[in-house]
Amino acid sequence: MGEDDQDTWGVRAVCRTADPDELFVEGAAQNEAKALCTGCPVRTECLAHALDRRIEHGIWGDMTERERRALLRRRPTVTSWRRLLETARAEYGRQSTEYQEPSGGFSRAG
């Protein structure tokens, strides 16, 4: 997620071929739009892009505008969502590999 340019990650987005009108909907239709984000390889980059730019409309990174506004209100001191989410993703990757056994199974280290 080192690049912040939408053109860099946007070409890998699952929704890149969707009708844009499907991503800028209201009400219950938002749940259908969010389904496009499931399994998207750039969901984190997309969300960081919307949060850092305070994009007010549409589904971005599996979040509605209401969900993003609530997140921004809860975390007003975050100056770079890209950096925060990048760090969180790296930490999650480290934690999940700490519990893997060499055989590929999982166990608690300790």
Backbone as CSV, one residue per row, in Angstrom:
resi,resn,N_x,N_y,N_z,CA_x,CA_y,CA_z,C_x,C_y,C_z
1,MET,0.825,-1.188,0.000,0.000,0.000,0.000,0.870,1.253,0.000
2,GLY,2.114,1.154,-0.371,3.005,2.286,-0.355,2.583,3.403,-1.284
3,GLU,1.955,3.087,-2.382,1.489,4.098,-3.321,0.144,4.632,-2.877
4,ASP,-0.025,5.937,-3.006,-1.284,6.558,-2.631,-2.073,6.959,-3.870
5,ASP,-1.520,6.750,-5.036,-2.157,7.146,-6.277,-3.230,6.126,-6.656
6,GLN,-4.460,6.599,-6.819,-5.575,5.703,-7.121,-5.323,4.936,-8.406
7,ASP,-4.632,5.528,-9.369,-4.370,4.829,-10.624,-3.523,3.581,-10.406
8,THR,-2.690,3.589,-9.390,-1.818,2.451,-9.116,-2.604,1.264,-8.571
9,TRP,-3.439,1.486,-7.571,-4.197,0.373,-6.985,-5.552,0.200,-7.643
10,GLY,-6.096,1.242,-8.225,-7.438,1.189,-8.803,-7.581,0.193,-9.937
11,VAL,-6.494,-0.063,-10.648,-6.569,-1.013,-11.763,-6.753,-2.448,-11.275
12,ARG,-6.494,-2.697,-9.990,-6.663,-4.034,-9.415,-7.961,-4.176,-8.630
13,ALA,-8.747,-3.111,-8.576,-9.985,-3.124,-7.800,-11.047,-3.987,-8.473
14,VAL,-11.750,-4.762,-7.670,-12.822,-5.614,-8.180,-13.901,-4.776,-8.856
15,CYS,-14.164,-3.599,-8.328,-15.257,-2.763,-8.835,-14.897,-1.972,-10.091
16,ARG,-13.672,-2.104,-10.581,-13.243,-1.274,-11.707,-14.111,-1.464,-12.947
17,THR,-14.746,-2.617,-13.077,-15.595,-2.862,-14.244,-17.076,-2.684,-13.929
18,ALA,-17.387,-2.364,-12.691,-18.794,-2.174,-12.294,-19.298,-0.819,-12.784
19,ASP,-20.579,-0.726,-12.910,-21.221,0.543,-13.232,-21.052,1.466,-12.025
20,PRO,-20.459,2.638,-12.198,-20.252,3.535,-11.047,-21.539,3.841,-10.288
21,ASP,-22.664,3.844,-10.970,-23.932,4.107,-10.295,-24.241,3.040,-9.242
22,GLU,-23.644,1.845,-9.378,-23.853,0.778,-8.398,-23.135,1.069,-7.082
23,LEU,-22.125,1.910,-7.124,-21.317,2.202,-5.937,-21.753,3.477,-5.223
24,PHE,-22.630,4.217,-5.835,-23.100,5.477,-5.263,-24.611,5.398,-5.088
25,VAL,-25.000,4.525,-4.160,-26.414,4.248,-3.902,-26.732,4.587,-2.451
26,GLU,-28.019,4.526,-2.125,-28.443,4.833,-0.765,-29.246,3.682,-0.197
27,GLY,-29.413,3.703,1.118,-30.260,2.725,1.790,-29.775,1.297,1.666
28,ALA,-30.732,0.379,1.535,-30.430,-1.047,1.503,-29.542,-1.436,0.325
29,ALA,-29.583,-0.672,-0.741,-28.753,-0.970,-1.910,-27.261,-0.876,-1.582
30,GLN,-26.922,-0.186,-0.494,-25.516,-0.081,-0.108,-24.935,-1.440,0.272
31,ASN,-25.743,-2.302,0.871,-25.244,-3.638,1.233,-24.872,-4.434,-0.003
32,GLU,-25.659,-4.308,-1.064,-25.326,-4.985,-2.309,-24.043,-4.409,-2.900
33,ALA,-23.910,-3.096,-2.836,-22.709,-2.451,-3.363,-21.474,-2.883,-2.570
34,LYS,-21.612,-2.993,-1.253,-20.488,-3.413,-0.417,-20.053,-4.845,-0.720
35,ALA,-20.973,-5.651,-1.231,-20.636,-7.036,-1.568,-19.542,-7.091,-2.636
36,LEU,-19.455,-6.077,-3.467,-18.384,-6.026,-4.469,-17.010,-5.992,-3.810
37,CYS,-16.936,-5.437,-2.615,-15.654,-5.278,-1.919,-15.131,-6.594,-1.331
38,THR,-16.009,-7.557,-1.164,-15.602,-8.827,-0.562,-14.504,-9.471,-1.405
39,GLY,-13.391,-9.704,-0.788,-12.276,-10.351,-1.476,-11.480,-9.440,-2.392
40,CYS,-11.788,-8.153,-2.410,-11.050,-7.226,-3.268,-9.618,-7.092,-2.744
41,PRO,-8.632,-7.233,-3.619,-7.242,-7.180,-3.163,-6.770,-5.789,-2.745
42,VAL,-7.526,-4.755,-3.075,-7.098,-3.393,-2.743,-8.113,-2.674,-1.861
43,ARG,-8.880,-3.427,-1.104,-9.903,-2.840,-0.244,-9.293,-1.853,0.758
44,THR,-8.155,-2.178,1.328,-7.507,-1.305,2.303,-7.050,-0.002,1.657
45,GLU,-6.441,-0.093,0.479,-5.985,1.091,-0.229,-7.160,1.997,-0.579
46,CYS,-8.248,1.383,-1.005,-9.456,2.108,-1.366,-10.023,2.865,-0.164
47,LEU,-10.111,2.180,0.968,-10.630,2.812,2.176,-9.728,3.959,2.615
48,ALA,-8.424,3.740,2.621,-7.486,4.793,3.020,-7.614,6.003,2.098
49,HIS,-7.774,5.755,0.816,-7.948,6.838,-0.166,-9.167,7.685,0.195
50,ALA,-10.283,7.031,0.462,-11.521,7.755,0.789,-11.411,8.497,2.115
51,LEU,-10.800,7.885,3.110,-10.668,8.525,4.422,-9.712,9.706,4.376
52,ASP,-8.567,9.532,3.728,-7.585,10.611,3.664,-8.106,11.808,2.870
53,ARG,-8.968,11.552,1.906,-9.510,12.635,1.075,-10.895,13.085,1.521
54,ARG,-11.383,12.472,2.595,-12.708,12.816,3.142,-13.789,12.750,2.057
55,ILE,-13.747,11.680,1.263,-14.748,11.486,0.214,-16.088,11.222,0.885
56,GLU,-17.085,11.975,0.511,-18.361,11.954,1.218,-19.388,11.001,0.637
57,HIS,-19.222,10.556,-0.590,-20.269,9.747,-1.213,-19.715,8.428,-1.730
58,GLY,-20.579,7.430,-1.734,-20.239,6.151,-2.332,-19.657,5.142,-1.365
59,ILE,-19.529,3.934,-1.875,-18.905,2.841,-1.137,-17.421,2.844,-1.496
60,TRP,-16.597,2.891,-0.492,-15.139,2.857,-0.671,-14.571,1.913,0.385
61,GLY,-13.807,0.928,-0.051,-13.155,0.024,0.892,-14.122,-0.679,1.815
62,ASP,-15.295,-1.017,1.320,-16.309,-1.761,2.070,-16.973,-0.923,3.158
63,MET,-16.916,0.401,3.022,-17.580,1.268,3.995,-18.457,2.290,3.288
64,THR,-19.605,2.548,3.881,-20.501,3.581,3.377,-20.009,4.941,3.850
65,GLU,-20.596,5.981,3.301,-20.210,7.325,3.750,-20.529,7.518,5.228
66,ARG,-21.629,6.965,5.688,-21.994,7.087,7.107,-20.967,6.375,7.987
67,GLU,-20.547,5.188,7.582,-19.548,4.444,8.356,-18.212,5.185,8.377
68,ARG,-17.841,5.768,7.243,-16.580,6.521,7.199,-16.654,7.766,8.076
69,ARG,-17.769,8.473,8.036,-17.911,9.662,8.892,-17.797,9.289,10.363
70,ALA,-18.432,8.189,10.747,-18.366,7.746,12.147,-16.926,7.400,12.530
71,LEU,-16.206,6.738,11.657,-14.817,6.388,11.918,-13.957,7.646,12.047
72,LEU,-14.175,8.600,11.165,-13.425,9.854,11.232,-13.709,10.603,12.531
73,ARG,-14.951,10.554,12.999,-15.293,11.212,14.268,-14.638,10.500,15.449
74,ARG,-14.586,9.157,15.392,-13.983,8.396,16.494,-12.471,8.556,16.552
75,ARG,-11.848,8.825,15.419,-10.384,8.910,15.362,-9.940,10.238,14.737
76,PRO,-10.272,11.368,15.374,-9.983,12.671,14.769,-8.494,13.010,14.681
77,THR,-7.657,12.310,15.426,-6.230,12.645,15.426,-5.436,11.925,14.347
78,VAL,-6.073,11.028,13.618,-5.349,10.309,12.559,-5.049,11.287,11.427
79,THR,-3.780,11.419,11.098,-3.384,12.340,10.026,-3.173,11.618,8.705
80,SER,-2.907,10.314,8.743,-2.737,9.534,7.521,-3.369,8.161,7.719
81,TRP,-4.531,7.986,7.136,-5.187,6.682,7.206,-4.403,5.655,6.417
82,ARG,-3.764,6.080,5.349,-2.949,5.156,4.558,-1.854,4.549,5.426
83,ARG,-1.157,5.403,6.150,-0.061,4.925,7.008,-0.608,4.045,8.138
84,LEU,-1.708,4.456,8.765,-2.295,3.681,9.859,-2.741,2.300,9.381
85,LEU,-3.450,2.244,8.267,-3.948,0.958,7.769,-2.818,0.078,7.247
86,GLU,-1.805,0.699,6.666,-0.633,-0.040,6.201,0.072,-0.700,7.386
87,THR,0.238,0.039,8.457,0.881,-0.483,9.663,0.046,-1.598,10.283
88,ALA,-1.265,-1.394,10.351,-2.151,-2.413,10.928,-2.113,-3.692,10.106
89,ARG,-2.092,-3.561,8.787,-2.042,-4.753,7.936,-0.731,-5.503,8.124
90,ALA,0.371,-4.789,8.234,1.668,-5.430,8.447,1.691,-6.136,9.801
91,GLU,1.148,-5.501,10.830,1.102,-6.109,12.165,0.234,-7.361,12.158
92,TYR,-0.888,-7.297,11.489,-1.767,-8.464,11.399,-1.047,-9.623,10.709
93,GLY,-0.286,-9.324,9.681,0.476,-10.358,8.982,1.512,-11.000,9.871
94,ARG,2.179,-10.190,10.694,3.178,-10.735,11.625,2.518,-11.623,12.668
95,GLN,1.388,-11.177,13.224,0.709,-11.952,14.261,0.203,-13.281,13.721
96,SER,-0.327,-13.289,12.520,-0.888,-14.533,11.990,0.206,-15.536,11.667
97,THR,1.417,-15.091,11.321,2.495,-16.039,11.048,3.149,-16.536,12.328
98,GLU,3.022,-15.798,13.428,3.606,-16.239,14.699,2.933,-17.507,15.212
99,TYR,1.693,-17.743,14.841,0.949,-18.882,15.345,0.990,-20.086,14.413
100,GLN,1.654,-19.966,13.272,1.727,-21.084,12.348,2.853,-22.033,12.731
101,GLU,2.544,-23.314,12.696,3.587,-24.327,12.885,4.264,-24.549,11.547
102,PRO,5.467,-25.118,11.529,6.152,-25.390,10.265,5.327,-26.248,9.308
103,SER,4.457,-27.095,9.845,3.639,-27.951,8.986,2.480,-27.190,8.361
104,GLY,2.319,-25.930,8.714,1.235,-25.125,8.177,0.035,-25.043,9.088
105,GLY,0.038,-25.802,10.184,-1.061,-25.747,11.140,-0.899,-24.572,12.069
106,PHE,-1.845,-24.384,12.923,-1.781,-23.279,13.866,-1.679,-23.808,15.292
107,SER,-0.906,-23.095,16.102,-0.835,-23.429,17.530,-0.413,-22.176,18.272
108,ARG,-0.660,-22.148,19.530,-0.232,-21.027,20.367,1.246,-21.196,20.698
109,ALA,1.992,-20.145,20.431,3.406,-20.182,20.800,3.523,-19.945,22.296
110,GLY,4.492,-20.562,22.920,4.616,-20.222,24.319,5.072,-21.297,25.117
